[in-house]
Structures are given as structure tokens and as C-alpha cells.
């Protein structure tokens, strides 16, 4: 079961809005994913701090009451943890063959290997 620390470690998006002078000025911060969860303050920093406290209380109360706690609607990029690079060791003879074949095709060794890997993965995925 997901606990308070799980939800507090999620990055909930929030919106900062200035309050009109007729309402006392300052700022309000609201979490679109957490209904009626807001924080206010004279400065943006104070409003964010108050909103973070409100978020914790909102989640605690929901968990205590057995109510669902929504996860953030904006998710992180699922590929963000991948750099697109990895070191690869191979026999010198295979390295030579890759370079020679890439040259024949008029592409870099990197492009050649990406092409071969893509073809292989495609065949495997299709059955």
C-alpha cells in the first residue's frame, strides 16, 4: 500500500497566482490534482511553503479516511533515465567487420549498429 512518504516524494504540479489587492494581495498556490489544496502568502516563497504544508495535510487526511489520493497528472518522461549510450566491448575482429560494413553502406559505425539492432529487435518482437 502506498503511504504518505510515497505521495510526498511525487512531483505534483502547482500553479502560482497573484491575489488582487482587494483581497489583501499576496499569492495563492494551488495543486490542480488535489482539489481545494491551496496555500497563500505575502510572497511567492511563503505561498509555496504554505501550499507544501497543505499538500501534506491533504494527503494525510485522505489516507486516514481511506480516500483515494491521485497521482500527479504530469508524469516524468519515461525515457529520462536513459542516456542513449552504453559501453560495448567486442572482439577486435567483430569491430573490424562492423567498420568495414558501415563504410560499404556509407554510414557511421553507430548508424550501422543502430540499424542492425533495430532490425533484430523488430524481428524478435514480431515473433
Backbone atoms as SQL, in Angstrom:
CREATE TABLE atoms (id INTEGER PRIMARY KEY, chain TEXT, resi INTEGER, resn TEXT, atom TEXT, x REAL, y REAL, z REAL);
INSERT INTO atoms VALUES
  (1, 'A', 1, 'UNK', 'N', 0.840, -1.190, 0.000),
  (2, 'A', 1, 'UNK', 'CA', 0.000, 0.000, 0.000),
  (3, 'A', 1, 'UNK', 'C', 0.883, 1.251, 0.000),
  (4, 'A', 2, 'UNK', 'N', 0.489, 2.241, -0.752),
  (5, 'A', 2, 'UNK', 'CA', 1.256, 3.478, -0.848),
  (6, 'A', 2, 'UNK', 'C', 1.008, 4.322, 0.398),
  (7, 'A', 3, 'UNK', 'N', 2.106, 4.795, 0.994),
  (8, 'A', 3, 'UNK', 'CA', 1.993, 5.567, 2.226),
  (9, 'A', 3, 'UNK', 'C', 2.287, 7.047, 1.991),
  (10, 'A', 4, 'UNK', 'N', 2.250, 7.807, 3.071),
  (11, 'A', 4, 'UNK', 'CA', 2.446, 9.249, 2.994),
  (12, 'A', 4, 'UNK', 'C', 3.762, 9.608, 2.324),
  (13, 'A', 5, 'UNK', 'N', 4.847, 8.935, 2.690),
  (14, 'A', 5, 'UNK', 'CA', 6.149, 9.285, 2.114),
  (15, 'A', 5, 'UNK', 'C', 6.178, 9.041, 0.603),
  (16, 'A', 6, 'UNK', 'N', 5.447, 8.026, 0.146),
  (17, 'A', 6, 'UNK', 'CA', 5.373, 7.771, -1.295),
  (18, 'A', 6, 'UNK', 'C', 4.800, 8.997, -2.011),
  (19, 'A', 7, 'UNK', 'N', 3.657, 9.464, -1.530),
  (20, 'A', 7, 'UNK', 'CA', 2.990, 10.601, -2.186),
  (21, 'A', 7, 'UNK', 'C', 3.780, 11.901, -2.027),
  (22, 'A', 8, 'UNK', 'N', 4.436, 12.086, -0.902),
  (23, 'A', 8, 'UNK', 'CA', 5.203, 13.314, -0.705),
  (24, 'A', 8, 'UNK', 'C', 6.437, 13.369, -1.597),
  (25, 'A', 9, 'UNK', 'N', 6.883, 12.227, -2.069),
  (26, 'A', 9, 'UNK', 'CA', 8.041, 12.196, -2.973),
  (27, 'A', 9, 'UNK', 'C', 7.659, 12.359, -4.442),
  (28, 'A', 10, 'UNK', 'N', 6.361, 12.462, -4.726),
  (29, 'A', 10, 'UNK', 'CA', 5.919, 12.696, -6.094),
  (30, 'A', 10, 'UNK', 'C', 5.951, 14.186, -6.389),
  (31, 'A', 11, 'UNK', 'N', 6.194, 14.532, -7.627),
  (32, 'A', 11, 'UNK', 'CA', 6.240, 15.942, -8.043),
  (33, 'A', 11, 'UNK', 'C', 4.876, 16.377, -8.544),
  (34, 'A', 12, 'UNK', 'N', 4.079, 16.935, -7.645),
  (35, 'A', 12, 'UNK', 'CA', 2.772, 17.449, -8.035),
  (36, 'A', 12, 'UNK', 'C', 2.941, 18.831, -8.655),
  (37, 'A', 13, 'UNK', 'N', 2.377, 19.049, -9.831),
  (38, 'A', 13, 'UNK', 'CA', 2.460, 20.392, -10.415),
  (39, 'A', 13, 'UNK', 'C', 1.588, 21.352, -9.603),
  (40, 'A', 14, 'UNK', 'N', 2.016, 22.604, -9.542),
  (41, 'A', 14, 'UNK', 'CA', 1.204, 23.606, -8.854),
  (42, 'A', 14, 'UNK', 'C', 1.187, 24.889, -9.657),
  (43, 'A', 15, 'UNK', 'N', 0.196, 25.714, -9.358),
  (44, 'A', 15, 'UNK', 'CA', 0.007, 26.980, -10.060),
  (45, 'A', 15, 'UNK', 'C', 0.113, 28.104, -9.038),
  (46, 'A', 16, 'UNK', 'N', 0.898, 29.127, -9.371),
  (47, 'A', 16, 'UNK', 'CA', 1.047, 30.305, -8.515),
  (48, 'A', 16, 'UNK', 'C', 0.289, 31.456, -9.169),
  (49, 'A', 17, 'UNK', 'N', -0.601, 32.083, -8.398),
  (50, 'A', 17, 'UNK', 'CA', -1.371, 33.220, -8.915),
  (51, 'A', 17, 'UNK', 'C', -1.293, 34.378, -7.925),
  (52, 'A', 18, 'UNK', 'N', -1.176, 35.598, -8.447),
  (53, 'A', 18, 'UNK', 'CA', -1.243, 36.751, -7.550),
  (54, 'A', 18, 'UNK', 'C', -2.683, 36.985, -7.113),
  (55, 'A', 19, 'UNK', 'N', -2.845, 37.422, -5.875),
  (56, 'A', 19, 'UNK', 'CA', -4.174, 37.767, -5.369),
  (57, 'A', 19, 'UNK', 'C', -4.415, 39.259, -5.596),
  (58, 'A', 20, 'UNK', 'N', -5.633, 39.632, -5.963),
  (59, 'A', 20, 'UNK', 'CA', -5.927, 41.055, -6.152),
  (60, 'A', 20, 'UNK', 'C', -5.753, 41.840, -4.846),
  (61, 'A', 21, 'UNK', 'N', -5.393, 43.105, -4.983),
  (62, 'A', 21, 'UNK', 'CA', -5.220, 43.963, -3.800),
  (63, 'A', 21, 'UNK', 'C', -6.508, 44.038, -2.980),
  (64, 'A', 22, 'UNK', 'N', -7.677, 43.968, -3.663),
  (65, 'A', 22, 'UNK', 'CA', -8.960, 43.997, -2.939),
  (66, 'A', 22, 'UNK', 'C', -9.109, 42.818, -1.983),
  (67, 'A', 23, 'UNK', 'N', -8.390, 41.732, -2.278),
  (68, 'A', 23, 'UNK', 'CA', -8.436, 40.538, -1.423),
  (69, 'A', 23, 'UNK', 'C', -7.235, 40.479, -0.484),
  (70, 'A', 24, 'UNK', 'N', -6.481, 41.562, -0.403),
  (71, 'A', 24, 'UNK', 'CA', -5.351, 41.615, 0.513),
  (72, 'A', 24, 'UNK', 'C', -3.997, 41.443, -0.148),
  (73, 'A', 25, 'UNK', 'N', -3.988, 41.165, -1.445),
  (74, 'A', 25, 'UNK', 'CA', -2.722, 40.987, -2.143),
  (75, 'A', 25, 'UNK', 'C', -2.055, 39.671, -1.785),
  (76, 'A', 26, 'UNK', 'N', -0.828, 39.543, -2.152),
  (77, 'A', 26, 'UNK', 'CA', -0.091, 38.308, -1.903),
  (78, 'A', 26, 'UNK', 'C', -0.282, 37.316, -3.031),
  (79, 'A', 27, 'UNK', 'N', -0.119, 36.041, -2.708),
  (80, 'A', 27, 'UNK', 'CA', -0.164, 34.986, -3.717),
  (81, 'A', 27, 'UNK', 'C', -0.925, 33.781, -3.195),
  (82, 'A', 28, 'UNK', 'N', -1.470, 33.023, -4.134),
  (83, 'A', 28, 'UNK', 'CA', -2.105, 31.750, -3.820),
  (84, 'A', 28, 'UNK', 'C', -1.456, 30.687, -4.691),
  (85, 'A', 29, 'UNK', 'N', -1.224, 29.536, -4.089),
  (86, 'A', 29, 'UNK', 'CA', -0.667, 28.381, -4.807),
  (87, 'A', 29, 'UNK', 'C', -1.684, 27.263, -4.693),
  (88, 'A', 30, 'UNK', 'N', -2.019, 26.685, -5.834),
  (89, 'A', 30, 'UNK', 'CA', -2.981, 25.576, -5.815),
  (90, 'A', 30, 'UNK', 'C', -2.427, 24.380, -6.580),
  (91, 'A', 31, 'UNK', 'N', -2.838, 23.200, -6.120),
  (92, 'A', 31, 'UNK', 'CA', -2.466, 21.938, -6.768),
  (93, 'A', 31, 'UNK', 'C', -3.665, 21.447, -7.573),
  (94, 'A', 32, 'UNK', 'N', -3.603, 21.496, -8.897),
  (95, 'A', 32, 'UNK', 'CA', -4.749, 21.059, -9.705),
  (96, 'A', 32, 'UNK', 'C', -5.160, 19.608, -9.454),
  (97, 'A', 33, 'UNK', 'N', -4.222, 18.764, -9.089),
  (98, 'A', 33, 'UNK', 'CA', -4.525, 17.350, -8.872),
  (99, 'A', 33, 'UNK', 'C', -5.122, 17.059, -7.502),
  (100, 'A', 34, 'UNK', 'N', -5.042, 18.029, -6.583),
  (101, 'A', 34, 'UNK', 'CA', -5.532, 17.840, -5.219),
  (102, 'A', 34, 'UNK', 'C', -6.598, 18.904, -4.952),
  (103, 'A', 35, 'UNK', 'N', -7.864, 18.569, -5.158),
  (104, 'A', 35, 'UNK', 'CA', -8.937, 19.559, -5.044),
  (105, 'A', 35, 'UNK', 'C', -8.933, 20.307, -3.701),
  (106, 'A', 36, 'UNK', 'N', -9.068, 21.617, -3.812),
  (107, 'A', 36, 'UNK', 'CA', -9.145, 22.509, -2.645),
  (108, 'A', 36, 'UNK', 'C', -7.881, 22.529, -1.800),
  (109, 'A', 37, 'UNK', 'N', -6.771, 22.095, -2.349),
  (110, 'A', 37, 'UNK', 'CA', -5.494, 22.121, -1.627),
  (111, 'A', 37, 'UNK', 'C', -4.726, 23.358, -2.081),
  (112, 'A', 38, 'UNK', 'N', -4.656, 24.364, -1.200),
  (113, 'A', 38, 'UNK', 'CA', -4.019, 25.628, -1.555),
  (114, 'A', 38, 'UNK', 'C', -3.144, 26.131, -0.411),
  (115, 'A', 39, 'UNK', 'N', -2.319, 27.088, -0.748),
  (116, 'A', 39, 'UNK', 'CA', -1.519, 27.809, 0.239),
  (117, 'A', 39, 'UNK', 'C', -1.469, 29.269, -0.181),
  (118, 'A', 40, 'UNK', 'N', -1.445, 30.155, 0.806),
  (119, 'A', 40, 'UNK', 'CA', -1.363, 31.581, 0.498),
  (120, 'A', 40, 'UNK', 'C', -0.223, 32.198, 1.283),
  (121, 'A', 41, 'UNK', 'N', 0.255, 33.334, 0.785),
  (122, 'A', 41, 'UNK', 'CA', 1.316, 34.039, 1.486),
  (123, 'A', 41, 'UNK', 'C', 1.550, 35.402, 0.886),
  (124, 'A', 42, 'UNK', 'N', 2.265, 36.234, 1.622),
  (125, 'A', 42, 'UNK', 'CA', 2.585, 37.578, 1.136),
  (126, 'A', 42, 'UNK', 'C', 3.603, 37.530, -0.009),
  (127, 'A', 43, 'UNK', 'N', 4.450, 36.495, -0.009),
  (128, 'A', 43, 'UNK', 'CA', 5.444, 36.322, -1.072),
  (129, 'A', 43, 'UNK', 'C', 5.201, 34.975, -1.761),
  (130, 'A', 44, 'UNK', 'N', 5.786, 34.825, -2.928),
  (131, 'A', 44, 'UNK', 'CA', 5.647, 33.547, -3.642),
  (132, 'A', 44, 'UNK', 'C', 6.247, 32.419, -2.806),
  (133, 'A', 45, 'UNK', 'N', 7.403, 32.662, -2.221),
  (134, 'A', 45, 'UNK', 'CA', 8.067, 31.633, -1.420),
  (135, 'A', 45, 'UNK', 'C', 7.208, 31.200, -0.237),
  (136, 'A', 46, 'UNK', 'N', 6.593, 32.175, 0.424),
  (137, 'A', 46, 'UNK', 'CA', 5.728, 31.869, 1.573),
  (138, 'A', 46, 'UNK', 'C', 4.499, 31.078, 1.114),
  (139, 'A', 47, 'UNK', 'N', 3.909, 31.464, -0.010),
  (140, 'A', 47, 'UNK', 'CA', 2.735, 30.761, -0.523),
  (141, 'A', 47, 'UNK', 'C', 3.082, 29.317, -0.901),
  (142, 'A', 48, 'UNK', 'N', 4.236, 29.118, -1.512),
  (143, 'A', 48, 'UNK', 'CA', 4.661, 27.758, -1.873),
  (144, 'A', 48, 'UNK', 'C', 4.885, 26.925, -0.619),
  (145, 'A', 49, 'UNK', 'N', 5.533, 27.507, 0.378),
  (146, 'A', 49, 'UNK', 'CA', 5.783, 26.792, 1.629),
  (147, 'A', 49, 'UNK', 'C', 4.464, 26.391, 2.297),
  (148, 'A', 50, 'UNK', 'N', 3.512, 27.316, 2.315),
  (149, 'A', 50, 'UNK', 'CA', 2.205, 27.021, 2.914),
  (150, 'A', 50, 'UNK', 'C', 1.471, 25.944, 2.110),
  (151, 'A', 51, 'UNK', 'N', 1.600, 26.000, 0.783),
  (152, 'A', 51, 'UNK', 'CA', 0.950, 25.003, -0.067),
  (153, 'A', 51, 'UNK', 'C', 1.564, 23.619, 0.153),
  (154, 'A', 52, 'UNK', 'N', 2.860, 23.577, 0.356),
  (155, 'A', 52, 'UNK', 'CA', 3.514, 22.282, 0.611),
  (156, 'A', 52, 'UNK', 'C', 3.020, 21.690, 1.923),
  (157, 'A', 53, 'UNK', 'N', 2.843, 22.523, 2.935),
  (158, 'A', 53, 'UNK', 'CA', 2.275, 22.047, 4.202),
  (159, 'A', 53, 'UNK', 'C', 0.840, 21.565, 4.000),
  (160, 'A', 54, 'UNK', 'N', 0.067, 22.333, 3.209),
  (161, 'A', 54, 'UNK', 'CA', -1.325, 21.953, 2.936),
  (162, 'A', 54, 'UNK', 'C', -1.390, 20.635, 2.179),
  (163, 'A', 55, 'UNK', 'N', -0.454, 20.449, 1.240),
  (164, 'A', 55, 'UNK', 'CA', -0.419, 19.195, 0.472),
  (165, 'A', 55, 'UNK', 'C', -0.206, 18.008, 1.407),
  (166, 'A', 56, 'UNK', 'N', 0.731, 18.153, 2.333),
  (167, 'A', 56, 'UNK', 'CA', 0.987, 17.069, 3.292),
  (168, 'A', 56, 'UNK', 'C', -0.266, 16.769, 4.109),
  (169, 'A', 57, 'UNK', 'N', -0.912, 17.792, 4.609),
  (170, 'A', 57, 'UNK', 'CA', -2.135, 17.602, 5.410),
  (171, 'A', 57, 'UNK', 'C', -3.249, 16.982, 4.565),
  (172, 'A', 58, 'UNK', 'N', -3.390, 17.440, 3.306),
  (173, 'A', 58, 'UNK', 'CA', -4.419, 16.931, 2.413),
  (174, 'A', 58, 'UNK', 'C', -4.222, 15.436, 2.192),
  (175, 'A', 59, 'UNK', 'N', -2.987, 15.042, 1.921),
  (176, 'A', 59, 'UNK', 'CA', -2.699, 13.625, 1.659),
  (177, 'A', 59, 'UNK', 'C', -2.891, 12.794, 2.922),
  (178, 'A', 60, 'UNK', 'N', -2.392, 13.297, 4.066),
  (179, 'A', 60, 'UNK', 'CA', -2.565, 12.570, 5.342),
  (180, 'A', 60, 'UNK', 'C', -4.034, 12.330, 5.634),
  (181, 'A', 61, 'UNK', 'N', -4.842, 13.367, 5.500),
  (182, 'A', 61, 'UNK', 'CA', -6.268, 13.248, 5.796),
  (183, 'A', 61, 'UNK', 'C', -6.934, 12.254, 4.847),
  (184, 'A', 62, 'UNK', 'N', -6.585, 12.297, 3.580),
  (185, 'A', 62, 'UNK', 'CA', -7.170, 11.368, 2.610),
  (186, 'A', 62, 'UNK', 'C', -6.812, 9.925, 2.950),
  (187, 'A', 63, 'UNK', 'N', -5.553, 9.702, 3.295),
  (188, 'A', 63, 'UNK', 'CA', -5.116, 8.346, 3.643),
  (189, 'A', 63, 'UNK', 'C', -5.813, 7.858, 4.912),
  (190, 'A', 64, 'UNK', 'N', -5.939, 8.729, 5.917),
  (191, 'A', 64, 'UNK', 'CA', -6.603, 8.353, 7.167),
  (192, 'A', 64, 'UNK', 'C', -8.076, 8.018, 6.949),
  (193, 'A', 65, 'UNK', 'N', -8.703, 8.717, 6.007),
  (194, 'A', 65, 'UNK', 'CA', -10.127, 8.489, 5.724),
  (195, 'A', 65, 'UNK', 'C', -10.341, 7.361, 4.710),
  (196, 'A', 66, 'UNK', 'N', -9.249, 6.815, 4.187),
  (197, 'A', 66, 'UNK', 'CA', -9.359, 5.753, 3.196),
  (198, 'A', 66, 'UNK', 'C', -9.793, 6.252, 1.826),
  (199, 'A', 67, 'UNK', 'N', -9.588, 7.539, 1.577),
  (200, 'A', 67, 'UNK', 'CA', -9.960, 8.128, 0.291),
  (201, 'A', 67, 'UNK', 'C', -8.800, 7.997, -0.690),
  (202, 'A', 68, 'UNK', 'N', -9.104, 7.933, -1.961),
  (203, 'A', 68, 'UNK', 'CA', -8.016, 7.816, -2.953),
  (204, 'A', 68, 'UNK', 'C', -7.210, 9.112, -3.038),
  (205, 'A', 69, 'UNK', 'N', -5.921, 8.945, -3.218),
  (206, 'A', 69, 'UNK', 'CA', -5.022, 10.090, -3.426),
  (207, 'A', 69, 'UNK', 'C', -4.554, 10.020, -4.873),
  (208, 'A', 70, 'UNK', 'N', -4.927, 11.024, -5.671),
  (209, 'A', 70, 'UNK', 'CA', -4.499, 10.975, -7.066),
  (210, 'A', 70, 'UNK', 'C', -3.000, 11.193, -7.206),
  (211, 'A', 71, 'UNK', 'N', -2.434, 10.553, -8.202),
  (212, 'A', 71, 'UNK', 'CA', -1.026, 10.801, -8.508),
  (213, 'A', 71, 'UNK', 'C', -0.953, 12.005, -9.441),
  (214, 'A', 72, 'UNK', 'N', 0.212, 12.611, -9.557),
  (215, 'A', 72, 'UNK', 'CA', 0.337, 13.794, -10.424),
  (216, 'A', 72, 'UNK', 'C', -0.110, 13.501, -11.855),
  (217, 'A', 73, 'UNK', 'N', -0.813, 14.463, -12.440),
  (218, 'A', 73, 'UNK', 'CA', -1.298, 14.279, -13.807),
  (219, 'A', 73, 'UNK', 'C', -0.173, 14.436, -14.816),
  (220, 'A', 74, 'UNK', 'N', 0.862, 15.163, -14.456),
  (221, 'A', 74, 'UNK', 'CA', 2.011, 15.332, -15.343),
  (222, 'A', 74, 'UNK', 'C', 3.074, 14.346, -14.896),
  (223, 'A', 75, 'UNK', 'N', 3.339, 13.376, -15.738),
  (224, 'A', 75, 'UNK', 'CA', 4.307, 12.347, -15.405),
  (225, 'A', 75, 'UNK', 'C', 5.663, 12.692, -15.997),
  (226, 'A', 76, 'UNK', 'N', 6.680, 12.199, -15.385),
  (227, 'A', 76, 'UNK', 'CA', 8.032, 12.383, -15.908),
  (228, 'A', 76, 'UNK', 'C', 8.214, 11.592, -17.188),
  (229, 'A', 77, 'UNK', 'N', 9.144, 12.023, -17.975),
  (230, 'A', 77, 'UNK', 'CA', 9.484, 11.338, -19.215),
  (231, 'A', 77, 'UNK', 'C', 9.989, 9.936, -18.869),
  (232, 'A', 78, 'UNK', 'N', 9.337, 8.876, -19.370),
  (233, 'A', 78, 'UNK', 'CA', 9.759, 7.519, -19.024),
  (234, 'A', 78, 'UNK', 'C', 11.147, 7.169, -19.561),
  (235, 'A', 79, 'UNK', 'N', 11.650, 7.961, -20.498),
  (236, 'A', 79, 'UNK', 'CA', 12.984, 7.704, -21.044),
  (237, 'A', 79, 'UNK', 'C', 14.046, 8.587, -20.404),
  (238, 'A', 80, 'UNK', 'N', 13.656, 9.422, -19.449),
  (239, 'A', 80, 'UNK', 'CA', 14.584, 10.391, -18.867),
  (240, 'A', 80, 'UNK', 'C', 15.809, 9.732, -18.223),
  (241, 'A', 81, 'UNK', 'N', 15.645, 8.535, -17.702),
  (242, 'A', 81, 'UNK', 'CA', 16.771, 7.891, -17.023),
  (243, 'A', 81, 'UNK', 'C', 17.758, 7.218, -17.986),
  (244, 'A', 82, 'UNK', 'N', 17.440, 7.222, -19.276),
  (245, 'A', 82, 'UNK', 'CA', 18.304, 6.585, -20.260),
  (246, 'A', 82, 'UNK', 'C', 19.062, 7.646, -21.054),
  (247, 'A', 83, 'UNK', 'N', 20.367, 7.506, -21.135),
  (248, 'A', 83, 'UNK', 'CA', 21.188, 8.496, -21.839),
  (249, 'A', 83, 'UNK', 'C', 21.287, 8.215, -23.332),
  (250, 'A', 84, 'UNK', 'N', 20.972, 6.987, -23.734),
  (251, 'A', 84, 'UNK', 'CA', 21.149, 6.627, -25.137),
  (252, 'A', 84, 'UNK', 'C', 22.556, 6.126, -25.416),
  (253, 'A', 85, 'UNK', 'N', 23.322, 5.945, -24.364),
  (254, 'A', 85, 'UNK', 'CA', 24.708, 5.467, -24.518),
  (255, 'A', 85, 'UNK', 'C', 24.960, 4.299, -23.579),
  (256, 'A', 86, 'UNK', 'N', 25.788, 3.381, -24.042),
  (257, 'A', 86, 'UNK', 'CA', 26.300, 2.339, -23.157),
  (258, 'A', 86, 'UNK', 'C', 27.589, 1.794, -23.767),
  (259, 'A', 87, 'UNK', 'N', 28.555, 1.506, -22.925),
  (260, 'A', 87, 'UNK', 'CA', 29.820, 0.975, -23.454),
  (261, 'A', 87, 'UNK', 'C', 29.615, -0.474, -23.917),
  (262, 'A', 88, 'UNK', 'N', 30.285, -0.806, -24.989),
  (263, 'A', 88, 'UNK', 'CA', 30.153, -2.146, -25.545),
  (264, 'A', 88, 'UNK', 'C', 31.537, -2.687, -25.890),
  (265, 'A', 89, 'UNK', 'N', 31.856, -3.836, -25.349),
  (266, 'A', 89, 'UNK', 'CA', 33.134, -4.474, -25.664),
  (267, 'A', 89, 'UNK', 'C', 32.865, -5.627, -26.619),
  (268, 'A', 90, 'UNK', 'N', 33.793, -5.795, -27.581),
  (269, 'A', 90, 'UNK', 'CA', 33.635, -6.859, -28.569),
  (270, 'A', 90, 'UNK', 'C', 35.011, -7.292, -29.048),
  (271, 'A', 91, 'UNK', 'N', 35.070, -8.439, -29.674),
  (272, 'A', 91, 'UNK', 'CA', 36.358, -8.868, -30.247),
  (273, 'A', 91, 'UNK', 'C', 36.791, -7.894, -31.342),
  (274, 'A', 92, 'UNK', 'N', 38.104, -7.744, -31.482),
  (275, 'A', 92, 'UNK', 'CA', 38.649, -6.837, -32.493),
  (276, 'A', 92, 'UNK', 'C', 38.180, -7.222, -33.890),
  (277, 'A', 93, 'UNK', 'N', 38.060, -8.519, -34.131),
  (278, 'A', 93, 'UNK', 'CA', 37.645, -8.968, -35.468),
  (279, 'A', 93, 'UNK', 'C', 36.210, -8.512, -35.779),
  (280, 'A', 94, 'UNK', 'N', 35.338, -8.540, -34.798),
  (281, 'A', 94, 'UNK', 'CA', 33.964, -8.078, -34.998),
  (282, 'A', 94, 'UNK', 'C', 33.931, -6.563, -35.199),
  (283, 'A', 95, 'UNK', 'N', 34.739, -5.858, -34.443),
  (284, 'A', 95, 'UNK', 'CA', 34.852, -4.411, -34.587),
  (285, 'A', 95, 'UNK', 'C', 35.272, -4.063, -36.025),
  (286, 'A', 96, 'UNK', 'N', 36.257, -4.801, -36.536),
  (287, 'A', 96, 'UNK', 'CA', 36.754, -4.585, -37.909),
  (288, 'A', 96, 'UNK', 'C', 35.637, -4.818, -38.924),
  (289, 'A', 97, 'UNK', 'N', 34.875, -5.889, -38.746),
  (290, 'A', 97, 'UNK', 'CA', 33.787, -6.203, -39.674),
  (291, 'A', 97, 'UNK', 'C', 32.704, -5.113, -39.654),
  (292, 'A', 98, 'UNK', 'N', 32.396, -4.618, -38.485),
  (293, 'A', 98, 'UNK', 'CA', 31.385, -3.558, -38.362),
  (294, 'A', 98, 'UNK', 'C', 31.840, -2.306, -39.105),
  (295, 'A', 99, 'UNK', 'N', 33.100, -1.922, -38.871),
  (296, 'A', 99, 'UNK', 'CA', 33.625, -0.718, -39.540),
  (297, 'A', 99, 'UNK', 'C', 33.653, -0.886, -41.060),
  (298, 'A', 100, 'UNK', 'N', 34.055, -2.054, -41.520),
  (299, 'A', 100, 'UNK', 'CA', 34.120, -2.301, -42.966),
  (300, 'A', 100, 'UNK', 'C', 32.719, -2.270, -43.592),
  (301, 'A', 101, 'UNK', 'N', 31.758, -2.909, -42.939),
  (302, 'A', 101, 'UNK', 'CA', 30.401, -2.944, -43.475),
  (303, 'A', 101, 'UNK', 'C', 29.746, -1.559, -43.430),
  (304, 'A', 102, 'UNK', 'N', 30.008, -0.820, -42.392),
  (305, 'A', 102, 'UNK', 'CA', 29.465, 0.539, -42.299),
  (306, 'A', 102, 'UNK', 'C', 30.020, 1.402, -43.422),
  (307, 'A', 103, 'UNK', 'N', 31.303, 1.245, -43.692),
  (308, 'A', 103, 'UNK', 'CA', 31.933, 2.020, -44.756),
  (309, 'A', 103, 'UNK', 'C', 31.308, 1.673, -46.115),
  (310, 'A', 104, 'UNK', 'N', 31.074, 0.370, -46.344),
  (311, 'A', 104, 'UNK', 'CA', 30.439, -0.063, -47.596),
  (312, 'A', 104, 'UNK', 'C', 29.048, 0.566, -47.753),
  (313, 'A', 105, 'UNK', 'N', 28.330, 0.697, -46.639),
  (314, 'A', 105, 'UNK', 'CA', 26.972, 1.257, -46.660),
  (315, 'A', 105, 'UNK', 'C', 26.984, 2.789, -46.689),
  (316, 'A', 106, 'UNK', 'N', 28.147, 3.372, -46.451),
  (317, 'A', 106, 'UNK', 'CA', 28.268, 4.825, -46.461),
  (318, 'A', 106, 'UNK', 'C', 27.681, 5.498, -45.222),
  (319, 'A', 107, 'UNK', 'N', 27.728, 4.785, -44.086),
  (320, 'A', 107, 'UNK', 'CA', 27.202, 5.334, -42.831),
  (321, 'A', 107, 'UNK', 'C', 28.251, 5.149, -41.733),
  (322, 'A', 108, 'UNK', 'N', 28.009, 5.790, -40.618),
  (323, 'A', 108, 'UNK', 'CA', 28.919, 5.617, -39.483),
  (324, 'A', 108, 'UNK', 'C', 28.688, 4.246, -38.848),
  (325, 'A', 109, 'UNK', 'N', 29.667, 3.809, -38.078),
  (326, 'A', 109, 'UNK', 'CA', 29.530, 2.532, -37.368),
  (327, 'A', 109, 'UNK', 'C', 28.332, 2.595, -36.414),
  (328, 'A', 110, 'UNK', 'N', 28.121, 3.749, -35.787),
  (329, 'A', 110, 'UNK', 'CA', 26.999, 3.925, -34.870),
  (330, 'A', 110, 'UNK', 'C', 25.667, 3.742, -35.616),
  (331, 'A', 111, 'UNK', 'N', 25.515, 4.416, -36.759),
  (332, 'A', 111, 'UNK', 'CA', 24.280, 4.298, -37.538),
  (333, 'A', 111, 'UNK', 'C', 24.075, 2.859, -38.018),
  (334, 'A', 112, 'UNK', 'N', 25.136, 2.234, -38.418),
  (335, 'A', 112, 'UNK', 'CA', 25.070, 0.856, -38.908),
  (336, 'A', 112, 'UNK', 'C', 24.575, -0.084, -37.797),
  (337, 'A', 113, 'UNK', 'N', 25.155, 0.054, -36.601),
  (338, 'A', 113, 'UNK', 'CA', 24.747, -0.805, -35.479),
  (339, 'A', 113, 'UNK', 'C', 23.311, -0.528, -35.050),
  (340, 'A', 114, 'UNK', 'N', 22.911, 0.722, -35.026),
  (341, 'A', 114, 'UNK', 'CA', 21.523, 1.060, -34.663),
  (342, 'A', 114, 'UNK', 'C', 20.563, 0.396, -35.652),
  (343, 'A', 115, 'UNK', 'N', 20.914, 0.455, -36.916),
  (344, 'A', 115, 'UNK', 'CA', 20.080, -0.175, -37.946),
  (345, 'A', 115, 'UNK', 'C', 19.971, -1.690, -37.707),
  (346, 'A', 116, 'UNK', 'N', 21.108, -2.353, -37.486),
  (347, 'A', 116, 'UNK', 'CA', 21.098, -3.801, -37.268),
  (348, 'A', 116, 'UNK', 'C', 20.325, -4.185, -36.001),
  (349, 'A', 117, 'UNK', 'N', 20.534, -3.422, -34.948),
  (350, 'A', 117, 'UNK', 'CA', 19.824, -3.714, -33.692),
  (351, 'A', 117, 'UNK', 'C', 18.322, -3.518, -33.876),
  (352, 'A', 118, 'UNK', 'N', 17.936, -2.434, -34.553),
  (353, 'A', 118, 'UNK', 'CA', 16.512, -2.175, -34.805),
  (354, 'A', 118, 'UNK', 'C', 15.882, -3.300, -35.611),
  (355, 'A', 119, 'UNK', 'N', 16.585, -3.762, -36.632),
  (356, 'A', 119, 'UNK', 'CA', 16.076, -4.874, -37.433),
  (357, 'A', 119, 'UNK', 'C', 15.907, -6.123, -36.577),
  (358, 'A', 120, 'UNK', 'N', 16.893, -6.412, -35.772),
  (359, 'A', 120, 'UNK', 'CA', 16.859, -7.612, -34.932),
  (360, 'A', 120, 'UNK', 'C', 15.728, -7.533, -33.906),
  (361, 'A', 121, 'UNK', 'N', 15.578, -6.385, -33.263),
  (362, 'A', 121, 'UNK', 'CA', 14.516, -6.232, -32.259),
  (363, 'A', 121, 'UNK', 'C', 13.151, -6.320, -32.930),
  (364, 'A', 122, 'UNK', 'N', 13.015, -5.746, -34.111),
  (365, 'A', 122, 'UNK', 'CA', 11.755, -5.820, -34.853),
  (366, 'A', 122, 'UNK', 'C', 11.373, -7.242, -35.182),
  (367, 'A', 123, 'UNK', 'N', 12.341, -8.049, -35.603),
  (368, 'A', 123, 'UNK', 'CA', 12.075, -9.452, -35.932),
  (369, 'A', 123, 'UNK', 'C', 11.686, -10.222, -34.678),
  (370, 'A', 124, 'UNK', 'N', 12.366, -9.933, -33.572),
  (371, 'A', 124, 'UNK', 'CA', 12.075, -10.625, -32.320),
  (372, 'A', 124, 'UNK', 'C', 10.675, -10.268, -31.820),
  (373, 'A', 125, 'UNK', 'N', 10.314, -8.987, -31.918),
  (374, 'A', 125, 'UNK', 'CA', 9.009, -8.532, -31.438),
  (375, 'A', 125, 'UNK', 'C', 7.862, -9.118, -32.255),
  (376, 'A', 126, 'UNK', 'N', 8.098, -9.356, -33.548),
  (377, 'A', 126, 'UNK', 'CA', 7.051, -9.885, -34.425),
  (378, 'A', 126, 'UNK', 'C', 6.876, -11.388, -34.280),
  (379, 'A', 127, 'UNK', 'N', 7.813, -12.029, -33.628),
  (380, 'A', 127, 'UNK', 'CA', 7.631, -13.454, -33.427),
  (381, 'A', 127, 'UNK', 'C', 8.736, -14.228, -33.994);
